[in-house]
Amino acid sequence: MAEPGPSSSKPAKPSDKGAQPLDEVMMAMDVVDTLRHREYLVTRELGEGERKEGLIERLKTIYAGQGIEVPDHILAQGVEALKRDRFVYEPPAPGLSVSLAKLYVSREVWSKYLAGVIGAFAGAWFGYQVLVIWPAERRAEAQAVELQETLPNRLTQLRDRIFIQTELESVKATARTLYDTGIASAKSGDRKAANTAADQKNLGQEYELRIVSRQGTRSGVWRVPDVNTGARNYYLIVEAIDRGGSVLPLKILNEETGARANVSTWGIRVSKQVFDSVGRDKNDDGIIQNNIVAWILNPFCRPLAAPSPSGRRPC
């Protein structure tokens, strides 16, 4: 019986006509990997005149020690591939596709920061909407309603009330002028002017300006002005009484502060002679008989500088 030849126990060599079998390629890669891990062999053998045969023999010894039989041509392919840097990973050249691939691979890292930035931006946008935009829109809507509905209604009510309260054509003419001015201001967007016209609540009101004369209350006071400590200012304490006998609060200008406020009693400055005259009238029997300062039909009359000697009468 013929003994089997060496080829029966070794992988067949690749055919020149076909592709190299996959197992040979894998074996060649393993050879290259072994050479790289045993770099001292490469340095000594290839570095000394590239003694390829000696290196192949050493590789045979290494694989034999592992119980692996590797054909010579596979070992030669591995040595040659090492020399030519085959089976070595070469990173792709930088470019857009490479950058996008790296960005995708690292998405778990940068996506957290991106989510934080987006969340902060969304929070800032929402806060700006809530704290700035929405209040501004509500104010604009409220002002539009005020100019288009509220102020015209107030002006109409003021005009109609004055027409009912008075028969004087001069007062009615003033009411018409106020109404027309206020409506024109509202249409032009001038809220201040329109409100000023609508706030003339006292227009056409009729009342007496009467000196306060009640038990426990003062009917007059005097004050020393800050700018002239050597002088005195004398005031009578008065109140407005309407036709029904009720006290009518009015918006009065404070001559010391320059501010206006709604008050039920206030002081009007008079001369010392008038002040002393009212004092004598009250001290006589505790009652001020001549207590009417003026009869006022707003806005055509002004308070008299002194109590009227004949009692109630127009300015």
C-alpha positions, 0 to 999 in steps of 0.5 A: 500500500502506498503511503499517503503523501504530505499533501494529504495532511496539509491544506491545499495550496491556492489555485492560480485560477481561483480566489484564495480560500478563506481558511488560508486568509484567516491563517495568514492573518493569525501569522501576522498577529503572532509576529506582531505580538512577538516583535522581537522576532521581527526585529531580529530576523527581518532586521538582519538582512531580512532572513525570511527563511529563518523567521519561517522556521521559528514560526513553525516551532512556535505553532508546533509548540501549540499543536498547530501545523501551518504550511510553509506558503501560509507562513511565507504569506504572513511574513510578506503581509507583515512587511507590506502592512497588510491586515493593518487597520488604517483609519479613514481620511478626515471628512464629513462622513467620518465626522458624522460617524464619530458624532453618532457613536458618541451620541450618548455623551453629547446628547445629555448636554444637548438635552440640557441646553434645549431644556434651558432654552425652552425654560427661558422661552417659556419664562419670557412668554409668561413674565413678559409677552403674556402680561403685555398682551393682556395689558394691550387687550385691557387698554383696547377694551378701555378705549373702545368700550369703558371710556366711551360708556363713562363719558356718555353717562357723565354727559347724560347725568349732567343733562338731567341735573342742570337746566343751564345751557352753559353747563350742558355746552361744557358737558358736550365739549367734554364728551366730544374731547374724551371720545376723540382722545379715546379714538386716537389712543390717548388714554390720559386725556380721555380719562381726564375728561371722564373724571369730571364727576363734579361737573354740574354738581351743586353744593354749599361750602360750609364751615364745620361747626360741630362739638369736638371739632375745630372750625379753624387753624393757623400754621407757620409756613416752613419758608417763613417762620415769622408769618402765619397762615389762617385756615377755615375748616370747610366741607361740601354739603349737597342738596340732600344735606349729605357731605360730598367728598371732593378731590382737593389740592394740598397747597403745601405738598402739591398733591390732590386727594379725596377728602370730606373736610379741608382748610381754605386759607383766609385773612386774619380778619376773616379768621378772627370774625369767624372765631368771634361768631363761634365763641359768642354762643358756640354756633357759627351763624354765618357759616356759608363760604360759597354756593358752588355750581361746579365748575363755574363758581369759586369759593368766596374768600370770606363767608357770605354775609347774606347766607346762601347765594351763588358765587 
